[in-house]
Amino acid sequence: MTRFYSANALSSDEIIRRIAESNAHLINKEVNITPETTIQADLGLDSLDATEFLVNVENEFDIELTDEESEKVKTIAEVVELISKNPHAN
């Protein structure tokens, strides 16, 4: 059986909005999240908070990031790319 996946219908702006909403309790309200925003430096998250941040992203989009992906991701743009490339993200 062959499966065909359509391109992810989520826009970058929608993904960023949902990332911000799902992590509102971790993020300073005065920080404007953009693709260039870094998870630790700009958002001020330590390694434990950064892990919680990514777990929240996984839950929000119903995906699972590999340990390698989680360790490499540094910016919101990289998170958006991982979500956009995942055919199961919703």
N, C-alpha and C positions, 0 to 999 in steps of 0.2 A: 504494500500500500504506500503510495506516495502522498506526502502532505505538502501543501503549498501554503506558505505564510504570507499574508499581505504586509505591507510596510506598516510600521507602528503608527497609529493614528494620533498619538500624543505629540503635541507641539512642544518645543523647548520651553516656551513661556508657561505652558500648563504644567510641565514637569517641575520647573523651578518653583511655581506657586505651591504645588503639592508637597514638595520637599520642605519648603518653608513652613507650611501649615502643620505637617506631621512632626516637625521638630521645633515648634514655637516655644515649647518649654525650655529648650536648650539655648535658643538664640536670643541675643539682645535685640529688643524691639527696634532699636535705632539703626541696626545694621541693614543696609539695603543689599539683598542677595542678588548677585549677578553671576554670569558664567565664570568670571575671573575671580570670584570670591574663593579664598582658600578655607578649607574646613577647620584647620587648627589655628592658623595665625589670624585670619580675619574674623572668624566666628569666636575665637578665644576658647576653643574646646581642647581639653587635655585628651590624652589617648583613650581614657575610659569613656568620656563624653563622645569622642569621635566614633568609637565603636557603637555606642548607643544610637548615635546619629544614623549610621549606616544600617543598623538593625531596623530602625524606624522606616528608612527608605525601602528596605526589603519588604517590610510588612505593608507599607502604603501601596507599593506597586506589585505585590504578590510575586516577587522574584527571589532568587537566592544568589548572592554574590559568592564567588570562590574566595578563599583566604588570600590568594594572590591578588585578586582584583581589589579586595578591601585594603590590603597593605599598600598598593600602588596609588590608589586614588587620593588626590590632594586638593583638587578644585571642584567646584560645582559643575563646571563644564565636563569634567571627566565622569562625574556621577550621571549627568544627563546623557552622555554618550553610552554608558553602560546600559541605562534604562532603554534608550532608543534602539540599541542593537538587540535587545532581548525580545524575541518574538512572543514571549509569554507575559510581558509586562502589560498591566492594564490599569 
